[in-house]
Amino acid sequence: MKHVRHFTPSLFLCLVHVCLVQANYAPYFFDNGARSTNGNMALLSLSEDTPVGTHVYTLNGTDPEGDPVTYGLAYEAGSRRYFAVDKDLGNVTLIEELDREKEDEVEVIVSISDGLSTVSEKVRILVMDANDESPEFINTPYIVQVPENAPSGSSIFKIEAVDKDTGSGGSITYFLQNIHANKFTIDRHSGVLRIKTGVTLDYEKSRTHFVVVVAKDGGGKLRGDNKVFSATTTVTVNVEDVQDTPPMFIGTPYYGYVYEDTLAGSEVLTVVALDGDRGKPNSIHYCIVNGSEGSFEIGNTTGAISVTKSPNQLKKEVYELKVQASEVSQEGDFSVYAFAMVTIRVVDLNNHPPTFYGENGPQNRFELTMYEHPPEGEILRGLKITVNDSDQGANAKFNLRLVGPGGIFRVVPQTVLNEAQVTIIVENSAAIDYEKFEVLTFKLLAIEVNTPEKFSSTADVVIHLLDTNDNVPKFSSDYYIARIPENSPGGSNVVAVTATDPDSGLWGEVKYSIYGTGADLFLIHPSTGIIYTQPWAVLDAEVSSKYNFYVKAEDTDGKYSLAEVFITVLDVNDHSPEFNENIQEKTMIIGSPVKIEAIDQDAEEPNNIVDYSIMQADPANVFDIDQSTGEIKLKSYIRSLDIIHNITKNKDCIWSVVVQAKDRGSPSFSTTAVLKIDITEETLHKGPMAAFLMQTKDNPMKALGVLAGVMGIMVLITIMISTAMFWRNKRSNKIMPVRRIIKKRQIPQSRTVRMEWLKFKRPSNAAEKFVVEDDAKSLQNENSNNNIQVAPVPPTVPLPPPPPALAPKGDSPAWRVPTVSGSLTPKFINKQLKKRGHGSAHNALVSELKMKFEKRNAAMGEPHI
């Protein structure tokens, strides 16, 4: 036997594992070149303005054994994580904003793994520039010191700005804002600031200039758009003073006065001069060049001019002094100088102010009483005012002015020399109004004109006004509107009118009165203006609801004004609904309603709106009533007299119904009426005649009157036709040939039933007018013979509205009665002849009418039925 070697399971698994390990190869990335968007991210470059969340690359590789691979990204410690990768798909996404100015390269460790082996590579991603930076000025703020004598066109400063971008986005050009208003220019490339050609600086005119400089880059792409960025800064140019301006006198021209009490050696005035170069001023030296004639001197350093003689020794009234101011340089030399003229006048001492005088000497208060609204231009003669100034010459010249409410008075004269009589004249009469000012107070001011002291004095002018009747009473409104209920008793207050007269005393008292067509029912209290109704007045909105009249307000002088008063009488529910009769009788045909009506005499809604209801009926639950219209009809289940006979043993079918009419006022009023209803069915015979007979069954005299009217009309038509034929034959001298008239046989027309719908109104109108219309055609030549002249037929009345279609009962044939145009005057028939149904009287009337119609047709040569 051969020896068989046995392997254990664990040894077998170990051998398989060794075989698998030896067969596994590492995965690797594809290398697709520099411009590829997938592979191992080698030589990838991204613009710094790439939006976060953008898919920027796809890692792509494979495993030799075909196993699935996963991808990863890693960064060195301390590095910012800019990308994230989908480990299964290899999609790389930007998760952090790039900034080339901070980091122009990003190192990333990319890896690919098949689960057993991992391959990692370090790649550099270049960050490309985008124009996302603005220029920045360096070494700010810019403050430049420039002497005012710097030549035009010279360079005074160099401005520098940097832009962190590269290419055109990093290039900078410079320019100035408001270049036309500036005294400077700038080199657009170097940033050198210069004084404009032909322009100089002047410290005395402007010590500081503010120049706004703009630095702009060359532009570039940013997120797909071309962007240009700029920055601004301000350059402060301080101008340094240089000694190039002569001194200047301040406060020119100079005037001085020497008065009669001035002592010798007294200072008259001081002149002041300053170095025109205020940045570094020199001291000033003063001297009098000429004009003093030994009477005046000046302090060399102070500029104070003094008089050296007493005023009575001065020979001239006016002295013109020429004063020189010279600059003293640092070395003590007089470099530049300026001149000023000083005028000194010798004058009398102004020691007396203007003074007001009355009739009894000096006075500072003047009073006057006068009526309001004096004529314009009138002089206030009650005021005796004199003004005087004891000085001489210019010291005695002063102006007069009224101080107070302007435009009312004016003073004459306005300028006074020494002394004048003061006159006050009215300028605005309307403003002198007692109702506005009972007292007018003014200040009369006298003030010197040409003196340095400007001495002045004042006096009070008080004018007391007396009232006149210059106002008309005025109502508080042009019209008054009032409302009063119609049930108000006599003497009730309606409305109070108010008028005011601003005049005082009796002129301000107002008396009221009323007049006009609508004022008969009203009175007014003459002093309070309360309008009230006459004691006997009874207001009724149903008779008249509107009143208007005029109210007059009059003062004691007869001046007055008017206002209009409108009074509305409000309706009150003071009328009950009223039936025309308390007991009414109506005939009701089954299927048709009857109507009862009550009228409320109130003027307005809801007082005159009437609602109807059935209070009592025997038997009950037979009738319904329309609440608004008052129409009464049978219950819907009652369709024949048989049903009614089953309800009641009263074979006459005359029932009493108590109907209430109630208005909607508050409080509400109501009234009742008894309605006796005779219930019948529709007539068996149908047609207009039957309808008429049915309507007149309660009044037989009306039917007789209608028949008499029809007969009269037929006689009248016959006379008219005979007269027309007579005159025609009389005028014609020809013998007309006898012609045979052949009448065509008419086709029988289908007989229709015409019946006027029975309408029952108030019991006072027992029947409506019965209208009979001619059914035959107008006379015509049936054989087309136009030689036959036919008398004209009187016009017919319009057709009545078509009756409702009624099915004939049984097999009785329908019939109709030919009618003639006209109307029958209704006659009232005694109620005792009233019977239900169609009796012998009805048949006799129909037969008589039919015979009359046949005779009329025969006379007119028409075929008849």
VENHU-V341079 format. One record per pair of residues at least 12 apart in sequence whose ideal C-beta (glycine too) atoms are under 7 Angstrom apart, sorted by sequence separation. I is the first residue (numbers start at 1). J is the second residue. D is the distance in Angstrom with one decimal. If there is no record, write none. Layout:
i: <I,I>
j: <J,J>
d: <D,D>
This chain:
i: <59,73,82,83,144,174,183,184,216,217,256,286,295,296,325,368,482,512,521,522,550,551,584,598,613,622,641,660,44,72,82,109,110,144,175,183,256,286,287,295,324,325,387,400,411,412,445,482,512,513,521,612,622,659,71,81,82,174,216,286,294,295,368,400,444,512,550,551,612,613,621,658,659,779,72,81,107,108,142,159,173,215,254,271,285,324,368,399,409,410,443,444,480,497,511,612,778,41,71,80,82,173,183,214,215,305,323,399,400,409,511,521,548,549,611,622,658,659,70,107,108,142,174,254,286,322,323,366,409,410,443,444,480,512,514,548,41,70,183,193,214,398,409,548,612,656,657,38,40,71,105,106,213,295,322,323,366,408,441,442,548,579,37,38,105,212,213,397,407,408,547,578,656,657,37,39,105,106,139,251,320,321,396,407,441,577,578,38,105,137,138,212,213,249,250,396,400,422,475,476,546,577,654,655,774,104,138,211,249,250,296,320,321,408,439,440,475,545,577,654,773,82,103,137,138,210,211,249,250,295,407,408,439,475,545,654,773,797,83,136,248,296,298,318,319,359,439,440,474,544,575,622,632,653,796,59,135,136,183,210,211,247,248,358,439,473,474,521,575,653,771,773,795,797,100,135,184,186,247,292,318,358,438,473,524,575,794,79,100,135,208,209,247,248,291,317,437,473,494,541,574,619,98,100,182,208,247,291,292,317,356,357,387,389,518,541,573,619,771,817,30,60,133,208,246,273,291,388,471,499,518,519,539,541,29,30,59,76,133,160,207,208,245,272,291,356,357,388,434,471,498,518,571,29,58,101,133,158,159,207,245,270,271,290,314,387,434,471,496,497,571,817,28,58,59,75,158,206,244,270,288,289,354,355,386,387,411,432,434,470,496,516,571,577,597,817,820,27,28,58,75,131,158,159,243,270,271,288,354,469,496,497,515,516,531,573,595,596,623,625,27,57,73,74,176,177,242,270,288,289,311,354,386,387,405,514,515,595,644,818,27,55,56,129,157,176,203,241,269,386,435,467,495,514,571,595,596,817,820,56,73,74,129,135,155,156,176,177,203,241,243,247,267,268,286,287,305,352,385,404,467,473,493,494,514,515,618,55,56,129,131,156,201,203,241,268,352,404,467,469,494,593,594,617,618,744,25,54,72,155,156,174,175,240,241,267,268,286,352,403,404,493,494,512,513,593,743,818,25,53,54,71,129,154,266,402,403,467,492,512,593,617,641,24,53,71,153,154,174,204,265,266,284,285,350,383,491,492,512,640,742,27,52,153,193,402,403,491,616,741,776,52,69,70,152,172,173,264,265,284,285,348,490,510,511,614,615,775,50,52,69,152,153,172,264,348,354,379,380,401,490,491,590,615,756,775,52,69,150,152,172,262,264,282,283,348,350,488,490,510,614,615,774,152,171,264,282,379,400,490,509,739,757,773,774,818,67,152,170,171,282,347,348,490,509,612,613,756,757,772,774,818,50,67,152,169,296,377,378,398,399,507,755,772,773,169,256,258,262,285,377,398,507,590,612,754,48,168,169,376,398,399,506,507,590,772,41,48,59,61,63,150,168,169,260,375,376,397,398,488,590,610,611,755,46,48,165,168,259,271,273,275,374,397,503,771,772,148,167,258,376,397,486,610,611,753,148,159,161,163,375,486,497,499,501,609,769,770,146,148,165,374,484,486,608,609,753,258,373,394,395,607,394,615,769,374,545,606,607,373,387,542,606,767,372,542,372,542,602,728,753,372,499,541,710,752,754,766,101,541,596,598,600,602,695,751,691,694,702,706,751,752,273,690,691,702,751,497,687,688,725,41,435,686,687,688,691,699,724,687,688,698,699,41,271,686,40,161,495,721,271,696,720,204,695,494,598,695,204,159,203,249,268,596,717,137,157,247,475,692,46,48,596,45,48,135,247,473,40,42,44,45,46,47,48,49,135,156,473,776,779,41,46,48,135,473,579,29,40,45,47,49,480,482,484,486,594,779,41,48,479,486,577,27,478,479,480,481,482,483,484,485,486,487,577,27,131,254,256,258,469,473,475,477,484,486,577,776,27,472,473,474,479,483,485,487,131,252,253,254,255,256,257,258,259,260,261,356,469,472,473,475,131,247,249,254,260,472,584,586,588,590,27,130,131,132,246,247,248,257,259,469,573,588,26,28,130,131,142,144,146,148,246,247,249,582,583,584,585,586,587,588,589,590,24,27,29,130,144,148,246,354,573,577,579,582,584,589,24,26,140,142,143,144,145,146,147,148,149,366,370,372,573,576,577,578,587,589,135,137,142,144,146,148,365,372,573,576,577,579,134,135,136,143,145,147,149,364,365,366,367,368,369,370,371,372,373,576,131,133,134,135,137,363,364,370,372,573,134,365,367,369,371,373,131,372,350,354,356,353,354,355,350,353,354,356,353,350,714,713,713,710,710,709,710,709,709,746,706,705,706,686,705,706,743,705,705,704,682,702,684,702,701,702,703,701,702,689,701,687,699,700,701,687,699,700,688,698,696,698,700,698,697,697,714,700,707,711,718,703,707,710,714,693,693,685,684,683,680,689,689,592,594,589,49,587,49,586,586,585,584,580,581,257>
j: <71,85,94,95,156,186,195,196,228,229,268,298,307,308,337,380,494,524,533,534,562,563,596,610,625,634,653,672,57,85,95,122,123,157,188,196,269,299,300,308,337,338,400,413,424,425,458,495,525,526,534,625,635,672,85,95,96,188,230,300,308,309,382,414,458,526,564,565,626,627,635,672,673,793,87,96,122,123,157,174,188,230,269,286,300,339,383,414,424,425,458,459,495,512,526,627,793,57,87,96,98,189,199,230,231,321,339,415,416,425,527,537,564,565,627,638,674,675,87,124,125,159,191,271,303,339,340,383,426,427,460,461,497,529,531,565,59,88,201,211,232,416,427,566,630,674,675,57,59,90,124,125,232,314,341,342,385,427,460,461,567,598,57,58,125,232,233,417,427,428,567,598,676,677,58,60,126,127,160,272,341,342,417,428,462,598,599,60,127,159,160,234,235,271,272,418,422,444,497,498,568,599,676,677,796,127,161,234,272,273,319,343,344,431,462,463,498,568,600,677,796,106,127,161,162,234,235,273,274,319,431,432,463,499,569,678,797,821,108,161,273,321,323,343,344,384,464,465,499,569,600,647,657,678,821,85,161,162,209,236,237,273,274,384,465,499,500,547,601,679,797,799,821,823,127,162,211,213,274,319,345,385,465,500,551,602,821,107,128,163,236,237,275,276,319,345,465,501,522,569,602,647,127,129,211,237,276,320,321,346,385,386,416,418,547,570,602,648,800,846,60,90,163,238,276,303,321,418,501,529,548,549,569,571,60,61,90,107,164,191,238,239,276,303,322,387,388,419,465,502,529,549,602,61,90,133,165,190,191,239,277,302,303,322,346,419,466,503,528,529,603,849,61,91,92,108,191,239,277,303,321,322,387,388,419,420,444,465,467,503,529,549,604,610,630,850,853,61,62,92,109,165,192,193,277,304,305,322,388,503,530,531,549,550,565,607,629,630,657,659,62,92,108,109,211,212,277,305,323,324,346,389,421,422,440,549,550,630,679,853,63,91,92,165,193,212,239,277,305,422,471,503,531,550,607,631,632,853,856,93,110,111,166,172,192,193,213,214,240,278,280,284,304,305,323,324,342,389,422,441,504,510,530,531,551,552,655,93,94,167,169,194,239,241,279,306,390,442,505,507,532,631,632,655,656,782,64,93,111,194,195,213,214,279,280,306,307,325,391,442,443,532,533,551,552,632,782,857,65,93,94,111,169,194,306,442,443,507,532,552,633,657,681,65,94,112,194,195,215,245,306,307,325,326,391,424,532,533,553,681,783,69,94,195,235,444,445,533,658,783,818,95,112,113,195,215,216,307,308,327,328,391,533,553,554,657,658,818,94,96,113,196,197,216,308,392,398,423,424,445,534,535,634,659,800,819,97,114,195,197,217,307,309,327,328,393,395,533,535,555,659,660,819,198,217,310,328,425,446,536,555,785,803,819,820,864,114,199,217,218,329,394,395,537,556,659,660,803,804,819,821,865,98,115,200,217,344,425,426,446,447,555,803,820,821,218,305,307,311,334,426,447,556,639,661,803,98,218,219,426,448,449,556,557,640,822,92,99,110,112,114,201,219,220,311,426,427,448,449,539,641,661,662,806,98,100,217,220,311,323,325,327,426,449,555,823,824,201,220,311,429,450,539,663,664,806,202,213,215,217,429,540,551,553,555,663,823,824,201,203,220,429,539,541,663,664,808,314,429,450,451,663,451,672,826,432,603,664,665,432,446,601,665,826,432,602,433,603,663,789,814,434,561,603,772,814,816,828,164,604,659,661,663,665,758,814,755,758,766,770,815,816,338,755,756,767,816,563,753,754,791,108,502,753,754,755,758,766,791,755,756,766,767,110,340,755,110,231,565,791,342,767,791,276,767,567,671,768,278,235,279,325,344,673,794,215,235,325,553,770,125,127,675,125,128,215,327,553,121,123,125,126,127,128,129,130,216,237,554,857,860,123,128,130,217,555,661,112,123,128,130,132,563,565,567,569,677,862,125,132,563,570,661,112,563,564,565,566,567,568,569,570,571,572,662,113,217,340,342,344,555,559,561,563,570,572,663,862,114,559,560,561,566,570,572,574,219,340,341,342,343,344,345,346,347,348,349,444,557,560,561,563,220,336,338,343,349,561,673,675,677,679,117,220,221,222,336,337,338,347,349,559,663,678,117,119,221,222,233,235,237,239,337,338,340,673,674,675,676,677,678,679,680,681,116,119,121,222,236,240,338,446,665,669,671,674,676,681,117,119,233,235,236,237,238,239,240,241,242,459,463,465,666,669,670,671,680,682,229,231,236,238,240,242,459,466,667,670,671,673,229,230,231,238,240,242,244,459,460,461,462,463,464,465,466,467,468,671,227,229,230,231,233,459,460,466,468,669,231,462,464,466,468,470,229,470,451,455,457,455,456,457,453,456,457,459,457,455,820,820,822,820,822,822,824,824,825,863,824,824,825,806,825,826,863,826,827,827,806,826,809,827,827,828,829,828,829,817,829,816,828,829,830,817,829,830,819,829,829,831,833,834,834,835,852,841,848,852,859,845,849,852,856,842,845,838,838,838,836,846,849,758,760,758,222,760,223,760,763,763,763,762,763,452>
d: <4.3,4.7,6.5,6.4,5.6,5.1,6.4,6.2,6.4,5.3,4.1,5.2,6.4,6.4,6.2,5.9,5.0,5.0,6.0,6.7,5.2,5.3,6.6,5.4,6.5,6.5,6.7,4.9,5.9,6.6,6.7,5.2,6.0,4.6,5.9,5.6,3.9,6.7,6.5,5.8,5.5,5.3,6.8,6.7,5.7,6.2,5.3,3.6,6.9,6.8,5.5,5.2,6.0,6.6,5.3,6.9,4.5,5.3,4.1,5.6,6.9,5.2,4.4,5.7,6.5,5.4,5.7,5.4,7.0,6.8,6.8,5.6,5.5,6.3,6.2,6.4,6.1,5.7,6.7,6.4,4.7,6.3,6.2,6.8,5.6,5.5,5.5,6.1,5.1,5.5,5.1,4.6,5.4,6.8,5.0,5.8,5.2,5.4,5.5,6.1,6.6,6.6,4.8,5.6,5.1,6.9,6.9,5.5,6.1,6.6,6.9,4.2,6.3,5.7,5.1,6.8,5.8,5.5,4.5,5.7,6.2,6.5,4.7,5.6,4.6,6.1,5.1,5.4,6.3,5.0,6.5,5.4,5.6,4.8,6.9,6.4,6.8,6.3,6.8,6.9,5.1,5.8,5.8,4.8,4.4,5.7,4.7,6.9,6.9,4.5,5.2,4.5,6.7,5.9,6.1,5.6,5.9,6.2,6.7,4.4,7.0,4.9,6.0,4.0,6.9,5.8,5.4,5.1,6.3,5.1,4.4,6.0,5.4,6.2,6.3,5.6,6.1,6.5,6.9,6.2,6.1,4.2,6.0,5.1,5.4,4.0,5.9,4.1,6.6,6.9,5.4,5.5,5.9,6.3,4.6,4.6,6.6,7.0,6.4,4.6,6.2,6.8,5.8,5.3,5.5,5.0,6.8,6.9,6.9,6.9,6.7,5.9,6.6,4.8,6.4,4.3,6.9,6.3,4.6,6.9,5.9,5.4,6.5,4.7,6.2,5.5,4.3,4.8,6.1,6.7,6.7,6.3,7.0,4.6,4.7,5.0,6.3,5.5,6.3,6.1,6.4,6.2,6.4,6.5,4.4,5.3,5.6,6.8,6.1,7.0,5.6,6.6,6.9,6.6,3.5,6.2,4.5,5.8,6.4,6.0,6.2,4.6,5.9,6.2,6.9,4.4,6.1,7.0,4.2,4.3,5.8,6.1,6.9,6.7,4.5,6.9,5.4,6.4,6.3,7.0,5.3,6.9,5.7,6.8,6.5,4.8,6.2,6.8,6.8,4.6,6.5,4.2,5.4,5.4,6.2,6.5,6.7,4.3,6.6,4.6,7.0,5.9,5.2,4.9,6.2,6.9,6.1,4.9,5.6,5.2,6.1,4.4,6.1,6.0,3.9,6.7,5.9,5.9,5.7,6.9,5.1,5.8,5.7,5.6,5.6,6.9,4.4,6.8,5.6,6.9,5.0,3.7,4.9,4.1,6.9,5.8,3.6,6.5,4.5,5.8,6.9,6.9,2.9,5.8,5.5,5.4,6.5,4.2,4.6,5.1,5.7,4.3,5.7,4.1,5.1,6.3,4.8,7.0,4.1,5.4,5.0,6.8,4.4,5.3,5.2,6.9,6.9,4.9,7.0,4.4,4.3,6.0,5.7,5.6,6.3,6.5,5.7,6.7,6.6,5.2,5.5,4.3,5.7,5.6,6.9,6.0,7.0,6.7,4.3,6.9,5.5,3.2,3.9,4.8,5.4,5.8,6.9,5.6,7.0,6.7,6.9,5.4,5.1,6.2,5.0,4.6,6.9,7.0,7.0,5.4,4.8,6.7,6.6,4.9,6.7,4.1,6.9,4.8,5.9,6.7,6.4,4.2,5.8,4.1,6.3,4.2,6.8,6.9,5.7,5.2,6.0,4.6,5.7,5.8,6.9,5.6,5.9,5.5,6.0,4.8,4.1,5.6,5.6,5.8,4.5,6.7,4.8,5.1,5.6,6.7,6.8,6.1,5.2,6.8,5.5,4.9,6.5,6.6,6.4,6.9,6.1,6.7,4.6,5.2,5.2,5.6,6.0,6.2,6.9,6.5,6.9,5.7,5.2,5.2,6.3,5.3,6.4,6.0,3.9,6.4,4.5,4.8,5.8,4.7,5.0,6.9,6.5,5.6,5.3,6.7,3.5,6.7,4.9,4.3,2.2,6.4,4.0,3.7,6.9,4.0,6.0,4.3,5.3,6.8,6.3,5.7,4.0,6.9,4.3,5.1,6.4,6.1,5.5,6.5,5.5,5.0,5.6,5.7,4.8,6.5,6.3,4.9,6.6,6.3,4.9,6.0,5.8,6.9,6.3,6.4,5.0,6.9,6.8,6.5,6.4,5.1,4.0,6.9,6.0,6.9,3.9,4.6,5.5,6.6,6.7,5.8,6.1,5.7,5.6,5.8,5.9,5.8,5.1,4.8,5.4,5.9,5.7,5.2,5.8,6.8,5.5,4.9,5.7,6.2,6.4,6.1,5.4,6.2,4.0,5.8,6.1,6.4,5.3,5.3,5.2,5.2,5.6,6.4,6.8,6.5,5.6,6.3,5.6,5.0,5.3,5.9,4.5,4.8,5.7,6.9,6.4,6.5,4.7,7.0,6.2,4.9,4.8,5.8,4.6,4.8,6.0,5.0,6.6,6.9,5.6,6.0,5.6,5.3,6.2,5.5,5.9,6.3,5.6,4.2,4.7,5.9,3.9,6.6,4.3,6.2,6.0,4.7,5.7,5.6,6.4,4.9,5.7,5.6,5.6,5.7,6.5,6.5,5.2,4.9,4.9,6.7,4.4,5.2,6.7,4.1,6.1,6.9,5.7,5.1,6.2,6.2,5.1,5.7,6.2,3.9,5.1,6.4,6.2,6.5,5.8,5.4,6.8,6.4,4.7,5.1,5.7,5.8,4.3,5.9,6.0,6.2,6.7,5.5,5.4,6.5,6.3,5.8,6.3,6.5,5.8,6.3,4.3,3.4,6.7,5.4,4.6,5.7,4.8,6.5,6.4,6.0,6.9,5.8,6.1,4.4,4.2,6.3,6.0,3.5,5.7,6.9,6.6,6.8,5.9,6.2,7.0,5.0,5.3,6.7,6.3,4.3,6.6,5.5,7.0,5.6,3.5,5.7,5.2,4.9,7.0,5.4,6.7,4.6,6.4,5.4,4.8,5.9,4.5,5.7,6.7,6.5,5.9,5.6,3.9,4.9,6.4,5.8,5.3,3.4,5.3,6.4,5.4,4.9,6.3,4.3,6.6,6.1,6.7,4.4,6.7,4.7,6.7,6.7,5.1,4.4,5.4,6.0,6.6,6.1,6.1,6.4,5.8,3.6,3.9,5.8,5.4,5.4,6.3,5.3,5.4,6.5,5.8,4.6,6.9,6.2,4.8,4.2,6.7,4.1,6.5,6.8,6.0,6.3,4.4,6.8,5.5,3.5,4.9,6.7,6.1,4.7,4.7,5.8,6.9,5.3,6.2,6.8,6.4,6.1,4.1,5.3,6.1,6.3,6.0,5.2,6.7,6.6,4.2,4.4,5.3,6.4,6.0,4.4,4.3,5.3,5.5,5.6,5.8,5.6,6.1,4.5,5.8,6.6,6.8,4.4,6.4,4.8,6.9,6.1,4.4,6.0,6.8,6.4,6.9,6.8,5.6,6.5,5.9,6.8,6.5,6.5,6.6,4.9,6.2,4.2,6.3,5.3,5.7,7.0,6.6,4.1,5.5,3.9,5.7,5.1,4.9,4.0,6.2,4.6,6.5,3.9,6.9,7.0,6.7,6.6,6.2,4.8,6.5,5.0,5.6,5.6,6.8,5.8,6.4,5.4,5.2,6.0,6.4,7.0,6.5,5.0,6.5,6.8,6.6,6.6,6.0,6.4,3.8,4.8,5.8,4.4,4.9,5.0,5.0,4.8,6.2,4.8,6.2,4.6,6.9,6.6,6.8,6.4,6.6,6.3,6.7,6.9,6.1,6.5,6.6,5.0,5.6,5.3,4.6,4.7,6.4,5.7,6.5,5.4,5.3,6.1,6.4,5.7,6.8,4.3,5.1,4.2,5.4,4.7,6.1,5.8,5.4,6.9,4.8,6.9,5.4,4.1,3.0,6.9,6.4,6.8,4.4,5.4,6.2,6.4,5.1,6.6,6.5,6.8,6.3,5.5,4.2,6.8,6.3,5.4,4.3,6.8,6.4,6.9,4.0,6.0,6.2,5.0,6.5,6.3,5.7,5.0,6.7,4.9,4.2,5.3,4.7,5.1,4.6,5.6,4.5,5.1,5.8,5.4,5.6,5.9,6.9,5.0,7.0,6.4,5.2,3.7,2.6,7.0,6.8,6.7,7.0,6.9,6.7,5.4,5.8,4.2,4.8,4.9,5.2,5.9,4.5,6.4,4.8,6.2,6.4,4.9,6.4,3.9,6.8,6.3,6.2,5.9,6.7,6.4,6.8,6.9,6.6,5.1,6.6,6.8,6.7,6.7,5.4,4.1,3.9,6.6,6.3,6.9,5.8,5.6,6.6,4.7,4.6,5.2,4.6,5.1,4.4,6.6,4.7,6.5,6.6,5.0,5.2,7.0,6.9,4.6,4.5,6.9,6.6,6.8,5.6,6.5,5.3,6.9,7.0,6.6,5.6,6.0,7.0,6.7,4.6,6.9,6.5,3.7,6.8,6.0,5.3,6.4,5.1,4.3,5.1,6.5,6.7,6.4,4.5,6.8,6.7,6.8,6.0,4.4,5.2,6.0,2.7,6.6,6.8,5.8,5.0,6.7,7.0,6.2,3.0,5.7,6.9,4.1,5.9,4.1,3.9,5.8,6.5,5.0,5.4,5.0,4.0,5.3,4.7,3.0,6.8,6.5,3.5,6.5,7.0,6.8,6.3,5.8,4.2,4.3,5.4,6.5,6.4,6.9,6.8,6.5,6.1,6.0,6.9,6.5,5.1,5.0,6.3,5.8,6.6,6.3,5.6,5.8,6.5,6.7,5.4,5.6,5.3,5.8,4.9,5.7,6.4,5.5,5.2,6.6,6.8,6.9>
